[in-house]
Amino acid sequence: MKRSRIGQNFLFDPLIASRIVEQSGINRDDTVVEIGPGHGMMTRLLAERSGDLIAIELDRKLFAGLRKEFGNSGNVTLLNMDVMKYDFGQLGPFKVVANIPYYITTPIMFKLIEGENNLRSMTLTIQKEVAERIVANPGNKQYGVLSLMVQFYGKAGILFTIPAGAFKPRPKVDSAVIKVERHSKPPVDVHDRKLFDKIIKKSFAGRRKMISNTLKTLYPDIKSIMDEINIAATRRPETLSMEEFANLANKISEQHG
């Protein structure tokens, strides 16, 4: 399978690769997972800095090249498989550093932050637009489910942007390197995490609608619930902070069990 068919664009600038690895903050005490190592340019740098490196590559031809170069490396484990089928829960504390294929960025991120695992941080090269969605604040048109889910999990920030010309094949958009460091404890008090996620996702399914209208099919008394916690029934989802979504979910949990 040609990698361009599955959305991967290879970073070929060694200075940028070095900068990514440097700013990831990994060291010899860390177990690191690289998703989609490709030709192995960043793999070499990660292997030098990390204690143990797990490189997961889907493409068989690329995997063969990686095995030829790193097969005898004492601290590198190569896996030829789909990362969506990998069980991250089997690992102790680990960090992810990767240039993720654009087409699967969001599924991979949700797998990492929603799974039962010991992930400590992610340093990812992704589409600039997606990175901006992740760090967006309430009131911003890019603010949404991805913003809230990732920011609930950890502290997110854009480290730097990468022009499209630094990749082969050249993508149509610029990229950004984002780092997400796991919170030591959740930033807001949530009584029922599954309900919290459900309320957020349902609310943004009707992004341009008032939350009271979107949620009334699930909770006919939603207007009175919102009134009790001082959230106007006319509010739209992009205006609510994470704390307000937590308060809403907690109140619904209290009244509906």
C-alpha positions as CSV (number, residue, x, y, z in Angstrom):
1,M,0.0,0.0,0.0
2,K,1.4,3.4,-0.9
3,R,1.7,5.5,2.1
4,S,0.4,8.6,0.3
5,R,-2.9,6.7,-0.1
6,I,-3.3,6.4,3.6
7,G,-2.5,10.0,4.3
8,Q,1.1,10.1,5.4
9,N,3.4,12.9,4.4
10,F,7.1,12.3,5.3
11,L,9.0,15.0,7.1
12,F,12.5,15.2,5.4
13,D,14.1,18.2,7.2
14,P,16.5,16.8,9.9
15,L,16.6,20.1,11.7
16,I,12.9,20.1,12.2
17,A,12.9,16.4,13.3
18,S,15.6,17.2,15.9
19,R,13.6,20.2,17.1
20,I,10.5,18.0,17.6
21,V,12.5,15.4,19.6
22,E,14.2,18.0,21.6
23,Q,10.9,19.7,22.6
24,S,9.2,16.4,23.4
25,G,11.4,16.4,26.5
26,I,12.1,12.6,26.4
27,N,15.1,11.1,28.1
28,R,16.7,7.7,28.9
29,D,14.2,7.0,31.6
30,D,11.3,7.1,29.1
31,T,9.4,4.5,27.1
32,V,8.4,6.2,23.9
33,V,6.0,5.1,21.2
34,E,6.4,6.4,17.6
35,I,3.4,6.0,15.4
36,G,4.1,5.8,11.7
37,P,8.0,6.0,11.7
38,G,8.1,5.8,7.9
39,H,11.7,5.9,6.7
40,G,13.0,6.2,10.2
41,M,14.5,9.7,10.3
42,M,12.9,10.6,13.6
43,T,13.2,7.0,14.8
44,R,17.0,7.3,14.9
45,L,16.8,10.4,17.1
46,L,14.2,8.9,19.4
47,A,16.3,5.7,19.8
48,E,19.3,7.8,20.8
49,R,17.4,9.7,23.5
50,S,14.8,7.2,24.9
51,G,15.2,4.2,27.2
52,D,12.9,2.0,25.1
53,L,11.3,2.8,21.8
54,I,8.3,1.1,20.3
55,A,7.8,2.0,16.6
56,I,4.5,1.0,15.1
57,E,4.4,0.9,11.2
58,L,1.5,-0.3,9.1
59,D,3.2,-0.3,5.7
60,R,5.0,-3.6,5.0
61,K,7.7,-2.2,2.7
62,L,8.5,0.6,5.1
63,F,8.6,-1.9,8.0
64,A,11.1,-4.0,6.1
65,G,13.4,-1.0,5.8
66,L,13.0,-0.2,9.4
67,R,13.8,-3.8,10.4
68,K,16.9,-3.7,8.3
69,E,18.2,-0.6,10.0
70,F,16.9,-1.1,13.6
71,G,16.4,-4.8,13.9
72,N,19.5,-5.3,16.0
73,S,19.0,-2.2,18.1
74,G,18.8,-3.2,21.7
75,N,16.2,-0.5,22.7
76,V,13.9,-0.5,19.6
77,T,10.9,-2.8,19.2
78,L,9.4,-2.7,15.8
79,L,5.7,-3.6,15.2
80,N,4.1,-4.1,11.8
81,M,0.5,-3.4,12.6
82,D,-2.4,-1.0,12.7
83,V,-1.9,1.3,15.7
84,M,-5.7,1.3,16.2
85,K,-5.4,-2.4,17.2
86,Y,-2.5,-1.9,19.6
87,D,-3.2,-2.3,23.3
88,F,-1.5,0.7,25.0
89,G,-2.9,-0.6,28.3
90,Q,-0.1,-3.2,28.4
91,L,2.6,-0.5,28.8
92,G,3.9,1.1,31.9
93,P,4.3,4.9,31.8
94,F,5.0,6.0,28.2
95,K,5.2,9.0,25.9
96,V,4.1,9.3,22.3
97,V,6.2,11.2,19.7
98,A,4.8,11.0,16.2
99,N,4.1,12.4,12.8
100,I,0.5,11.1,12.6
101,P,-1.1,10.4,9.2
102,Y,-3.6,13.2,8.7
103,Y,-6.6,10.9,7.9
104,I,-6.4,9.2,11.3
105,T,-5.3,12.0,13.6
106,T,-8.5,12.3,15.6
107,P,-9.2,8.5,16.0
108,I,-5.6,8.0,17.3
109,M,-5.9,10.9,19.7
110,F,-9.2,9.6,21.1
111,K,-7.8,6.1,21.5
112,L,-4.9,7.5,23.5
113,I,-6.8,9.9,25.8
114,E,-9.9,7.8,26.3
115,G,-8.2,4.4,26.8
116,E,-7.1,2.9,30.1
117,N,-3.4,3.5,29.8
118,N,-0.3,5.1,31.4
119,L,0.3,7.8,28.7
120,R,2.2,10.8,30.2
121,S,2.5,13.1,27.1
122,M,2.0,13.3,23.4
123,T,4.1,15.3,21.0
124,L,2.4,15.1,17.7
125,T,2.9,16.6,14.2
126,I,-0.6,17.1,12.8
127,Q,-2.5,19.5,10.5
128,K,-2.3,23.1,11.8
129,E,-6.0,23.4,11.6
130,V,-6.5,20.4,13.9
131,A,-3.9,21.7,16.3
132,E,-5.7,25.1,16.5
133,R,-9.0,23.2,17.3
134,I,-7.3,21.4,20.1
135,V,-6.1,24.5,21.9
136,A,-9.2,26.7,21.1
137,N,-11.0,28.4,23.9
138,P,-14.8,29.1,24.4
139,G,-16.1,31.7,22.0
140,N,-13.7,30.6,19.3
141,K,-15.3,29.1,16.2
142,Q,-12.8,26.3,16.3
143,Y,-13.7,25.3,19.9
144,G,-15.6,22.0,20.1
145,V,-15.5,18.4,21.1
146,L,-11.9,17.8,20.3
147,S,-10.9,21.0,22.3
148,L,-12.8,19.8,25.4
149,M,-11.8,16.2,25.3
150,V,-8.1,16.9,24.9
151,Q,-8.0,19.8,27.4
152,F,-9.8,17.7,30.0
153,Y,-7.1,15.1,29.6
154,G,-4.0,17.3,29.6
155,K,-2.4,20.7,29.1
156,A,-2.2,21.3,25.4
157,G,0.0,23.8,23.5
158,I,1.3,24.4,20.0
159,L,5.1,24.3,20.0
160,F,5.7,25.5,16.5
161,T,4.3,25.3,12.9
162,I,5.9,23.5,9.9
163,P,5.5,24.7,6.4
164,A,4.0,22.3,3.8
165,G,7.3,22.3,1.9
166,A,9.1,20.4,4.6
167,F,7.2,17.2,3.7
168,K,7.1,14.8,0.8
169,P,4.7,14.4,-0.8
170,R,3.9,18.0,-0.1
171,P,0.5,18.3,1.7
172,K,-2.0,21.0,0.8
173,V,-1.9,22.6,4.3
174,D,0.7,23.5,6.9
175,S,1.3,21.4,9.9
176,A,1.9,22.1,13.6
177,V,3.7,20.3,16.4
178,I,1.5,20.1,19.5
179,K,2.3,18.8,22.9
180,V,-0.2,17.5,25.4
181,E,0.9,16.7,28.9
182,R,-1.4,14.7,31.1
183,H,-3.0,16.5,34.1
184,S,-2.1,15.0,37.5
185,K,-5.8,15.4,38.3
186,P,-8.8,16.4,36.1
187,P,-9.1,20.2,35.7
188,V,-12.8,20.1,36.7
189,D,-14.9,17.9,39.0
190,V,-16.9,15.4,36.9
191,H,-19.2,12.9,38.7
192,D,-19.8,10.7,35.6
193,R,-17.2,10.8,32.9
194,K,-19.3,9.0,30.3
195,L,-22.2,11.3,30.8
196,F,-19.9,14.3,30.6
197,D,-18.6,13.1,27.3
198,K,-22.1,12.4,26.1
199,I,-23.4,15.8,26.9
200,I,-20.5,17.5,25.1
201,K,-20.8,15.4,22.0
202,K,-24.6,15.7,21.8
203,S,-24.4,19.5,22.4
204,F,-22.0,20.1,19.5
205,A,-24.0,17.8,17.2
206,G,-26.2,20.9,17.0
207,R,-23.4,23.4,17.1
208,R,-25.5,26.3,15.8
209,K,-28.5,25.5,18.0
210,M,-29.2,26.4,21.6
211,I,-28.1,23.7,24.0
212,S,-31.6,23.5,25.5
213,N,-33.0,22.6,22.1
214,T,-30.4,20.0,21.4
215,L,-30.6,18.3,24.7
216,K,-34.3,18.4,25.2
217,T,-34.8,15.1,23.3
218,L,-32.7,13.4,26.0
219,Y,-33.8,15.6,29.0
220,P,-37.2,17.3,28.6
221,D,-36.5,19.3,31.8
222,I,-33.2,20.6,30.5
223,K,-34.3,24.3,30.7
224,S,-35.0,24.1,34.4
225,I,-31.7,22.2,35.0
226,M,-29.8,24.9,33.2
227,D,-31.7,27.6,35.1
228,E,-30.7,25.9,38.4
229,I,-26.9,26.3,37.6
230,N,-27.3,29.8,36.1
231,I,-26.7,28.8,32.4
232,A,-29.0,30.6,30.1
233,A,-31.2,28.3,28.0
234,T,-30.3,30.4,25.0
235,R,-26.6,29.6,25.1
236,R,-24.9,27.7,22.3
237,P,-22.3,25.0,22.9
238,E,-19.3,27.0,21.7
239,T,-19.9,29.6,24.5
240,L,-19.8,27.1,27.4
241,S,-16.5,26.6,29.3
242,M,-15.4,23.1,30.4
243,E,-16.4,24.0,33.9
244,E,-19.9,24.9,32.8
245,F,-20.2,21.6,30.8
246,A,-19.1,19.7,34.0
247,N,-21.7,21.6,36.1
248,L,-24.4,20.7,33.6
249,A,-23.4,17.1,33.4
250,N,-23.2,16.8,37.2
251,K,-26.7,18.4,37.6
252,I,-28.2,16.0,35.0
253,S,-26.5,13.1,36.8
254,E,-28.1,14.2,40.1
255,Q,-31.6,14.5,38.7
256,H,-31.6,11.6,36.2
257,G,-29.2,9.2,37.8
